[in-house]
């Protein structure tokens, strides 16, 4: 699902595979493997760079990758009550 979303949005934006890989700091081969669902989604940072480059919602892309927004993770780490709430939810 993640790879398909990346490929579809990259094609809509008319960005070539090599160009997109260069913009987000990954190899073209790795991007190809991502788009073809041969490897798991990359780190949150790379996903955020991908969303920015493609002009798509970062939350949607993070969700497709089953990842948590780093801002949310940092907040939860700093707020013990938020972490307790999430554990109970």
C-alpha positions as CSV (number, residue, x, y, z in Angstrom):
1,X,0.0,0.0,0.0
2,X,2.8,2.5,0.9
3,X,4.8,1.8,-2.2
4,X,1.8,2.0,-4.5
5,X,0.9,5.4,-2.9
6,X,4.4,6.7,-3.4
7,X,4.5,5.6,-7.1
8,X,1.1,6.9,-7.9
9,X,1.8,10.3,-6.4
10,X,5.3,10.5,-8.0
11,X,3.8,9.8,-11.4
12,X,1.0,12.4,-10.8
13,X,3.7,14.9,-10.0
14,X,5.6,13.9,-13.1
15,X,8.8,13.3,-11.2
16,X,11.1,10.6,-12.5
17,X,12.3,7.8,-10.2
18,X,15.9,8.9,-10.2
19,X,15.0,12.6,-9.6
20,X,12.7,11.7,-6.7
21,X,15.2,9.4,-5.1
22,X,17.8,12.2,-5.3
23,X,15.4,14.8,-3.8
24,X,14.7,12.6,-0.8
25,X,18.2,11.2,-0.3
26,X,17.7,7.6,-1.2
27,X,19.0,5.4,-4.0
28,X,16.9,4.8,-7.1
29,X,17.2,1.1,-6.5
30,X,15.8,1.4,-3.0
31,X,13.0,3.6,-4.2
32,X,12.1,1.0,-6.9
33,X,12.1,-1.7,-4.2
34,X,9.8,0.5,-2.0
35,X,7.4,1.2,-4.9
36,X,7.2,-2.5,-5.7
37,X,6.7,-3.4,-2.0
38,X,9.9,-5.5,-1.9
39,X,11.1,-3.7,1.3
40,X,9.4,-2.2,4.3
41,X,8.7,1.5,4.5
42,X,11.7,3.8,5.3
43,X,12.2,5.9,8.4
44,X,9.8,8.6,9.4
45,X,12.2,11.3,8.3
46,X,12.4,9.9,4.8
47,X,8.6,9.6,4.7
48,X,8.2,13.2,5.7
49,X,10.7,14.3,3.0
50,X,8.7,12.2,0.5
51,X,5.4,13.8,1.5
52,X,6.9,17.3,1.2
53,X,8.5,16.6,-2.2
54,X,5.2,15.1,-3.5
55,X,3.0,17.8,-1.9
56,X,0.8,15.3,-0.1
57,X,-0.4,15.0,3.5
58,X,2.3,13.6,5.7
59,X,-0.3,12.0,8.0
60,X,-1.7,10.0,5.2
61,X,1.7,8.8,4.1
62,X,2.8,8.0,7.7
63,X,-0.4,6.0,8.2
64,X,0.2,4.0,5.0
65,X,3.6,3.1,6.3
66,X,2.2,2.3,9.8
67,X,4.5,4.9,11.3
68,X,3.9,7.7,13.9
69,X,4.6,11.3,13.3
70,X,7.9,12.2,15.0
71,X,6.3,15.3,16.5
72,X,3.7,13.1,18.2
73,X,6.2,10.6,19.4
74,X,8.4,13.4,20.9
75,X,5.3,15.0,22.7
76,X,4.3,11.6,24.1
77,X,7.9,11.0,25.3
78,X,7.9,14.4,27.1
79,X,4.4,14.1,28.6
80,X,4.0,11.1,30.9
81,X,0.2,11.7,31.2
82,X,-0.2,11.5,27.4
83,X,1.7,8.2,27.4
84,X,-0.5,6.9,30.2
85,X,-3.6,8.0,28.3
86,X,-2.5,6.2,25.1
87,X,-1.7,3.0,27.0
88,X,-5.2,3.0,28.5
89,X,-6.8,3.8,25.1
